[in-house]
Amino acid sequence: MTQSSAAPAVERRDNRHRYEIFVDGKRVGLTAYRDRGEQRVFYHTEVDDAFAGQGLAAQLVHEALTDVRRSGKRIVPVCPYVAKYLTRHEEFNDITDPVTPEVLQWLDTELG
Protein backbone atom coordinates (compact mmCIF):
# COMPACT_ATOMS: atom_id res chain seq x y z
CA MET A 1 0.00 0.00 0.00
CA THR A 2 1.26 3.46 -0.91
CA GLN A 3 0.82 6.35 1.52
CA SER A 4 0.42 9.91 0.29
CA SER A 5 1.51 13.25 1.66
CA ALA A 6 -1.00 15.33 -0.33
CA ALA A 7 -4.77 15.28 0.03
CA PRO A 8 -6.47 13.34 -2.76
CA ALA A 9 -8.21 15.46 -5.40
CA VAL A 10 -11.22 14.50 -7.54
CA GLU A 11 -11.76 15.97 -11.01
CA ARG A 12 -14.58 15.49 -13.51
CA ARG A 13 -13.32 14.69 -17.02
CA ASP A 14 -16.32 15.24 -19.28
CA ASN A 15 -14.37 14.35 -22.43
CA ARG A 16 -13.61 10.93 -20.91
CA HIS A 17 -17.02 10.49 -19.20
CA ARG A 18 -15.53 9.92 -15.78
CA TYR A 19 -14.42 11.34 -12.49
CA GLU A 20 -10.79 10.71 -11.58
CA ILE A 21 -9.06 10.77 -8.21
CA PHE A 22 -5.45 11.93 -7.97
CA VAL A 23 -2.86 11.42 -5.24
CA ASP A 24 0.32 13.48 -5.50
CA GLY A 25 -0.67 14.37 -9.08
CA LYS A 26 -1.05 10.73 -10.17
CA ARG A 27 -4.41 9.32 -11.26
CA VAL A 28 -5.10 6.38 -8.97
CA GLY A 29 -8.77 5.72 -9.63
CA LEU A 30 -11.88 6.56 -11.59
CA THR A 31 -15.62 6.17 -11.74
CA ALA A 32 -17.01 6.05 -15.27
CA TYR A 33 -20.41 7.29 -16.43
CA ARG A 34 -22.53 8.11 -19.42
CA ASP A 35 -25.23 10.78 -19.46
CA ARG A 36 -28.73 9.71 -20.52
CA GLY A 37 -30.81 12.86 -20.61
CA GLU A 38 -31.01 14.08 -17.03
CA GLN A 39 -29.52 10.85 -15.70
CA ARG A 40 -25.86 10.18 -15.02
CA VAL A 41 -25.43 6.42 -15.35
CA PHE A 42 -22.42 5.15 -13.37
CA TYR A 43 -21.18 1.81 -14.67
CA HIS A 44 -17.63 1.23 -13.40
CA THR A 45 -15.39 2.27 -10.47
CA GLU A 46 -11.80 1.28 -9.81
CA VAL A 47 -8.84 2.27 -7.61
CA ASP A 48 -5.27 1.07 -8.17
CA ASP A 49 -4.42 -1.87 -5.90
CA ALA A 50 -1.45 0.03 -4.48
CA PHE A 51 -3.92 2.55 -3.00
CA ALA A 52 -6.51 0.08 -1.71
CA GLY A 53 -7.82 0.42 1.82
CA GLN A 54 -7.41 4.19 2.04
CA GLY A 55 -11.04 5.13 1.42
CA LEU A 56 -10.25 6.62 -1.97
CA ALA A 57 -13.12 4.87 -3.79
CA ALA A 58 -15.59 6.20 -1.21
CA GLN A 59 -14.17 9.73 -1.49
CA LEU A 60 -14.25 9.54 -5.29
CA VAL A 61 -17.86 8.34 -5.43
CA HIS A 62 -19.02 10.79 -2.76
CA GLU A 63 -17.57 13.75 -4.66
CA ALA A 64 -18.96 12.44 -7.96
CA LEU A 65 -22.46 12.05 -6.54
CA THR A 66 -22.27 15.47 -4.89
CA ASP A 67 -21.35 16.91 -8.29
CA VAL A 68 -24.34 15.15 -9.86
CA ARG A 69 -26.60 16.83 -7.29
CA ARG A 70 -25.07 20.25 -8.02
CA SER A 71 -25.59 19.75 -11.76
CA GLY A 72 -29.29 18.94 -11.34
CA LYS A 73 -28.92 15.44 -12.77
CA ARG A 74 -30.03 12.12 -11.33
CA ILE A 75 -27.95 9.05 -10.41
CA VAL A 76 -28.39 5.59 -11.92
CA PRO A 77 -26.09 3.11 -10.09
CA VAL A 78 -25.27 0.33 -12.58
CA CYS A 79 -21.79 0.05 -11.03
CA PRO A 80 -21.92 -2.36 -8.05
CA TYR A 81 -19.64 -0.12 -5.96
CA VAL A 82 -21.82 2.96 -6.51
CA ALA A 83 -24.95 0.91 -5.75
CA LYS A 84 -23.41 -0.36 -2.49
CA TYR A 85 -22.26 3.15 -1.55
CA LEU A 86 -25.80 4.43 -2.02
CA THR A 87 -27.21 1.83 0.39
CA ARG A 88 -25.09 3.40 3.13
CA HIS A 89 -25.61 7.05 2.10
CA GLU A 90 -29.30 7.81 2.04
CA GLU A 91 -28.69 11.51 1.46
CA PHE A 92 -28.66 10.72 -2.27
CA ASN A 93 -31.96 8.75 -2.31
CA ASP A 94 -33.91 11.74 -3.61
CA ILE A 95 -31.83 11.90 -6.81
CA THR A 96 -31.32 8.17 -7.42
CA ASP A 97 -33.23 6.29 -10.13
CA PRO A 98 -33.47 2.50 -10.37
CA VAL A 99 -31.46 0.44 -12.81
CA THR A 100 -33.98 -0.78 -15.39
CA PRO A 101 -33.68 -3.12 -18.38
CA GLU A 102 -34.09 -0.05 -20.61
CA VAL A 103 -31.13 1.67 -18.96
CA LEU A 104 -28.99 -1.47 -19.28
CA GLN A 105 -29.87 -1.85 -22.95
CA TRP A 106 -29.13 1.83 -23.59
CA LEU A 107 -25.79 1.55 -21.76
CA ASP A 108 -24.83 -1.54 -23.72
CA THR A 109 -25.50 0.37 -26.96
CA GLU A 110 -23.54 3.41 -25.71
CA LEU A 111 -20.51 1.36 -24.78
CA GLY A 112 -20.58 -0.69 -27.97
Short mmCIF file of the C-alpha atoms (twelve columns), coordinates in Angstrom:
data_MODEL
# 
_entry.id   MODEL 
# 
loop_
_atom_site.group_PDB 
_atom_site.id 
_atom_site.type_symbol 
_atom_site.label_atom_id 
_atom_site.label_alt_id 
_atom_site.label_comp_id 
_atom_site.label_asym_id 
_atom_site.label_seq_id 
_atom_site.Cartn_x 
_atom_site.Cartn_y 
_atom_site.Cartn_z 
_atom_site.pdbx_PDB_model_num 
ATOM 1   C CA . MET A 1   0.000   0.000  0.000   1 
ATOM 2   C CA . THR A 2   1.255   3.458  -0.913  1 
ATOM 3   C CA . GLN A 3   0.819   6.350  1.519   1 
ATOM 4   C CA . SER A 4   0.421   9.908  0.290   1 
ATOM 5   C CA . SER A 5   1.507   13.254 1.657   1 
ATOM 6   C CA . ALA A 6   -0.999  15.335 -0.328  1 
ATOM 7   C CA . ALA A 7   -4.774  15.284 0.027   1 
ATOM 8   C CA . PRO A 8   -6.474  13.336 -2.765  1 
ATOM 9   C CA . ALA A 9   -8.212  15.463 -5.397  1 
ATOM 10  C CA . VAL A 10  -11.218 14.499 -7.541  1 
ATOM 11  C CA . GLU A 11  -11.759 15.967 -11.006 1 
ATOM 12  C CA . ARG A 12  -14.578 15.492 -13.510 1 
ATOM 13  C CA . ARG A 13  -13.319 14.693 -17.019 1 
ATOM 14  C CA . ASP A 14  -16.323 15.240 -19.283 1 
ATOM 15  C CA . ASN A 15  -14.375 14.351 -22.432 1 
ATOM 16  C CA . ARG A 16  -13.613 10.932 -20.910 1 
ATOM 17  C CA . HIS A 17  -17.017 10.490 -19.205 1 
ATOM 18  C CA . ARG A 18  -15.526 9.921  -15.785 1 
ATOM 19  C CA . TYR A 19  -14.416 11.336 -12.495 1 
ATOM 20  C CA . GLU A 20  -10.789 10.715 -11.578 1 
ATOM 21  C CA . ILE A 21  -9.057  10.771 -8.210  1 
ATOM 22  C CA . PHE A 22  -5.451  11.932 -7.967  1 
ATOM 23  C CA . VAL A 23  -2.858  11.415 -5.242  1 
ATOM 24  C CA . ASP A 24  0.318   13.482 -5.503  1 
ATOM 25  C CA . GLY A 25  -0.671  14.366 -9.083  1 
ATOM 26  C CA . LYS A 26  -1.049  10.727 -10.170 1 
ATOM 27  C CA . ARG A 27  -4.408  9.317  -11.256 1 
ATOM 28  C CA . VAL A 28  -5.097  6.376  -8.965  1 
ATOM 29  C CA . GLY A 29  -8.774  5.724  -9.626  1 
ATOM 30  C CA . LEU A 30  -11.876 6.556  -11.588 1 
ATOM 31  C CA . THR A 31  -15.625 6.166  -11.738 1 
ATOM 32  C CA . ALA A 32  -17.014 6.045  -15.272 1 
ATOM 33  C CA . TYR A 33  -20.406 7.294  -16.434 1 
ATOM 34  C CA . ARG A 34  -22.534 8.110  -19.425 1 
ATOM 35  C CA . ASP A 35  -25.231 10.783 -19.456 1 
ATOM 36  C CA . ARG A 36  -28.725 9.714  -20.525 1 
ATOM 37  C CA . GLY A 37  -30.813 12.864 -20.610 1 
ATOM 38  C CA . GLU A 38  -31.013 14.084 -17.026 1 
ATOM 39  C CA . GLN A 39  -29.522 10.847 -15.703 1 
ATOM 40  C CA . ARG A 40  -25.855 10.185 -15.023 1 
ATOM 41  C CA . VAL A 41  -25.426 6.421  -15.351 1 
ATOM 42  C CA . PHE A 42  -22.424 5.155  -13.365 1 
ATOM 43  C CA . TYR A 43  -21.177 1.811  -14.673 1 
ATOM 44  C CA . HIS A 44  -17.625 1.234  -13.398 1 
ATOM 45  C CA . THR A 45  -15.394 2.272  -10.471 1 
ATOM 46  C CA . GLU A 46  -11.798 1.281  -9.814  1 
ATOM 47  C CA . VAL A 47  -8.842  2.266  -7.614  1 
ATOM 48  C CA . ASP A 48  -5.274  1.067  -8.169  1 
ATOM 49  C CA . ASP A 49  -4.419  -1.874 -5.904  1 
ATOM 50  C CA . ALA A 50  -1.451  0.030  -4.481  1 
ATOM 51  C CA . PHE A 51  -3.917  2.549  -2.999  1 
ATOM 52  C CA . ALA A 52  -6.509  0.080  -1.712  1 
ATOM 53  C CA . GLY A 53  -7.816  0.423  1.819   1 
ATOM 54  C CA . GLN A 54  -7.412  4.188  2.045   1 
ATOM 55  C CA . GLY A 55  -11.043 5.129  1.420   1 
ATOM 56  C CA . LEU A 56  -10.255 6.619  -1.970  1 
ATOM 57  C CA . ALA A 57  -13.124 4.869  -3.788  1 
ATOM 58  C CA . ALA A 58  -15.591 6.204  -1.213  1 
ATOM 59  C CA . GLN A 59  -14.169 9.733  -1.494  1 
ATOM 60  C CA . LEU A 60  -14.255 9.537  -5.287  1 
ATOM 61  C CA . VAL A 61  -17.861 8.335  -5.427  1 
ATOM 62  C CA . HIS A 62  -19.022 10.793 -2.756  1 
ATOM 63  C CA . GLU A 63  -17.574 13.745 -4.659  1 
ATOM 64  C CA . ALA A 64  -18.958 12.442 -7.964  1 
ATOM 65  C CA . LEU A 65  -22.463 12.048 -6.536  1 
ATOM 66  C CA . THR A 66  -22.273 15.467 -4.894  1 
ATOM 67  C CA . ASP A 67  -21.346 16.911 -8.293  1 
ATOM 68  C CA . VAL A 68  -24.343 15.148 -9.858  1 
ATOM 69  C CA . ARG A 69  -26.604 16.829 -7.287  1 
ATOM 70  C CA . ARG A 70  -25.071 20.245 -8.017  1 
ATOM 71  C CA . SER A 71  -25.586 19.748 -11.759 1 
ATOM 72  C CA . GLY A 72  -29.291 18.943 -11.341 1 
ATOM 73  C CA . LYS A 73  -28.920 15.442 -12.767 1 
ATOM 74  C CA . ARG A 74  -30.032 12.120 -11.325 1 
ATOM 75  C CA . ILE A 75  -27.952 9.051  -10.406 1 
ATOM 76  C CA . VAL A 76  -28.391 5.585  -11.921 1 
ATOM 77  C CA . PRO A 77  -26.086 3.111  -10.093 1 
ATOM 78  C CA . VAL A 78  -25.271 0.333  -12.581 1 
ATOM 79  C CA . CYS A 79  -21.789 0.052  -11.026 1 
ATOM 80  C CA . PRO A 80  -21.919 -2.356 -8.046  1 
ATOM 81  C CA . TYR A 81  -19.643 -0.120 -5.959  1 
ATOM 82  C CA . VAL A 82  -21.817 2.958  -6.513  1 
ATOM 83  C CA . ALA A 83  -24.948 0.909  -5.750  1 
ATOM 84  C CA . LYS A 84  -23.409 -0.360 -2.488  1 
ATOM 85  C CA . TYR A 85  -22.261 3.150  -1.554  1 
ATOM 86  C CA . LEU A 86  -25.802 4.434  -2.023  1 
ATOM 87  C CA . THR A 87  -27.213 1.829  0.388   1 
ATOM 88  C CA . ARG A 88  -25.089 3.400  3.130   1 
ATOM 89  C CA . HIS A 89  -25.610 7.048  2.103   1 
ATOM 90  C CA . GLU A 90  -29.304 7.810  2.041   1 
ATOM 91  C CA . GLU A 91  -28.686 11.511 1.462   1 
ATOM 92  C CA . PHE A 92  -28.660 10.716 -2.265  1 
ATOM 93  C CA . ASN A 93  -31.955 8.746  -2.314  1 
ATOM 94  C CA . ASP A 94  -33.914 11.741 -3.614  1 
ATOM 95  C CA . ILE A 95  -31.830 11.900 -6.805  1 
ATOM 96  C CA . THR A 96  -31.318 8.165  -7.415  1 
ATOM 97  C CA . ASP A 97  -33.231 6.295  -10.133 1 
ATOM 98  C CA . PRO A 98  -33.468 2.503  -10.368 1 
ATOM 99  C CA . VAL A 99  -31.462 0.444  -12.815 1 
ATOM 100 C CA . THR A 100 -33.976 -0.783 -15.391 1 
ATOM 101 C CA . PRO A 101 -33.679 -3.122 -18.380 1 
ATOM 102 C CA . GLU A 102 -34.088 -0.052 -20.609 1 
ATOM 103 C CA . VAL A 103 -31.128 1.675  -18.956 1 
ATOM 104 C CA . LEU A 104 -28.988 -1.465 -19.280 1 
ATOM 105 C CA . GLN A 105 -29.871 -1.851 -22.946 1 
ATOM 106 C CA . TRP A 106 -29.133 1.831  -23.590 1 
ATOM 107 C CA . LEU A 107 -25.792 1.549  -21.764 1 
ATOM 108 C CA . ASP A 108 -24.826 -1.541 -23.724 1 
ATOM 109 C CA . THR A 109 -25.495 0.373  -26.962 1 
ATOM 110 C CA . GLU A 110 -23.543 3.413  -25.710 1 
ATOM 111 C CA . LEU A 111 -20.505 1.359  -24.777 1 
ATOM 112 C CA . GLY A 112 -20.578 -0.694 -27.968 1 
# 
